[in-house]
């Protein structure tokens, strides 16, 4: 019987910057993704506040994500927890009352 391999870590290839030949990251692609991620944080913070529930968001690790998550949580009145991973940022907005 053939066994598949066990996923022991991220399968995502290591990517470099736009200046490295063969890179798949472009300068504008990264900024659009970052803007979209920040807009997602805004929306999920409001959702947590309005529903009184906890909402989890996973975004690509980009500069300013943690600071934005803290600012939007403060503005909407929810608690925030952030975990920094190798390639991602995990944000938990907690709008539970009590």
C-alpha positions in Angstrom: 0.0 0.0 0.0 1.4 3.4 -1.0 1.5 6.1 1.7 1.3 9.8 1.0 3.6 12.1 2.8 2.5 13.9 5.9 2.3 17.7 5.8 4.8 18.8 8.3 5.1 22.5 7.4 4.0 25.1 5.0 4.1 24.0 1.3 4.4 27.5 0.2 7.7 28.1 -1.7 10.0 30.7 -0.3 9.5 33.9 -2.3 11.9 36.8 -2.5 11.3 40.3 -3.5 10.4 41.7 -6.9 14.0 42.4 -7.6 15.0 38.7 -7.6 14.7 37.0 -11.0 11.9 34.4 -11.1 10.0 36.1 -8.3 6.2 36.0 -8.5 5.7 39.0 -6.4 5.2 42.3 -8.1 5.3 45.7 -6.4 1.7 46.5 -7.2 0.4 43.0 -6.6 1.7 43.1 -3.0 0.2 46.5 -2.2 -3.2 45.6 -3.6 -3.2 42.4 -1.5 -2.2 44.4 1.6 -5.0 46.9 1.0 -7.5 44.1 0.5 -6.2 42.5 3.8 -6.6 45.8 5.7 -10.1 46.2 4.4 -10.9 42.7 5.5 -9.7 43.5 9.0 -12.0 46.5 9.0 -15.0 44.5 8.0 -14.3 41.6 10.4 -13.8 43.9 13.3 -17.2 45.5 12.6 -18.8 42.0 12.2 -17.4 41.0 15.6 -18.8 44.1 17.2 -22.2 43.9 15.6 -22.7 40.2 16.3 -21.0 40.0 19.7 -19.0 37.1 18.5 -15.3 36.2 17.9 -14.0 36.4 14.4 -10.7 34.9 13.1 -8.8 36.4 10.2 -5.7 35.0 8.6 -3.7 37.3 6.3 -0.4 37.3 4.6 2.4 38.7 6.8 2.8 42.3 5.6 4.1 45.5 7.3 1.5 47.4 9.2 -1.1 44.6 9.6 -0.7 44.2 13.4 -0.9 48.0 14.0 -3.9 48.3 11.7 -5.7 45.4 13.5 -5.1 47.1 16.9 -6.3 50.4 15.7 -9.5 49.1 14.1 -10.2 47.0 17.2 -9.8 50.1 19.4 -12.1 52.1 17.0 -14.9 49.4 17.0 -14.6 48.6 20.7 -13.6 44.9 20.4 -10.7 42.9 21.9 -8.0 41.8 19.6 -5.3 39.0 19.7 -2.6 38.6 17.1 -0.4 35.6 16.4 2.6 36.2 14.1 3.4 33.1 12.0 6.2 32.6 9.4 4.1 33.7 6.4 0.9 34.8 8.0 -0.7 36.9 10.7 -3.7 35.4 12.6 -6.0 38.0 14.1 -8.9 37.3 16.5 -11.5 40.0 17.1 -13.6 39.3 20.1 -16.8 41.2 20.4 -18.4 39.0 23.1 -20.1 40.9 25.8 -19.6 40.1 29.4 
